[in-house]
């Protein structure tokens, strides 16, 4: 899959296809199972599978660790 990692991505531009549309700011889950070159296999919040061009997505980085939140709230 190259330099693209699995995880959550945000749609940065509306993507239309014959199956429907993904709208800007929607969050999708990307999987390492791509069959179309230049596209990523993603699943939206409704469970639909999409093959989206890479330039429509931006990786969401999450540094949240629930263990640290528990310790912080405990003190």
LINZIDA-V33768 format. One record per backbone hydrogen bond with DSSP energy under -0.5 kcal/mol. CO is the residue of the C=O (numbers start at 1). NH is the residue of the N-H. E is the energy in kcal/mol with one decimal. If there is no record, write none. Layout:
# LINZIDA-V33768
CO | NH | E
CO | NH | E
This chain:
# LINZIDA-V33768
1 | 4 | -0.8
7 | 30 | -3.4
8 | 60 | -2.5
9 | 28 | -2.8
10 | 12 | -0.5
10 | 58 | -1.9
11 | 25 | -3.5
15 | 22 | -2.8
17 | 20 | -1.0
20 | 17 | -2.9
22 | 15 | -3.1
23 | 26 | -1.8
26 | 11 | -2.8
28 | 9 | -2.8
28 | 30 | -0.5
29 | 43 | -2.4
30 | 7 | -1.7
31 | 33 | -1.6
31 | 41 | -0.6
35 | 37 | -0.5
36 | 39 | -1.7
38 | 54 | -1.9
40 | 42 | -0.6
40 | 52 | -2.4
41 | 31 | -2.6
42 | 50 | -3.3
43 | 29 | -2.5
44 | 47 | -1.6
48 | 44 | -2.1
50 | 42 | -2.8
50 | 52 | -0.6
52 | 40 | -3.0
53 | 56 | -1.9
54 | 57 | -1.7
56 | 12 | -2.7
56 | 13 | -0.7
58 | 10 | -3.1
59 | 61 | -0.6
61 | 63 | -0.5
65 | 68 | -0.6
65 | 69 | -1.6
66 | 70 | -2.1
67 | 71 | -2.1
68 | 72 | -2.6
69 | 73 | -2.5
70 | 74 | -1.6
71 | 75 | -1.3
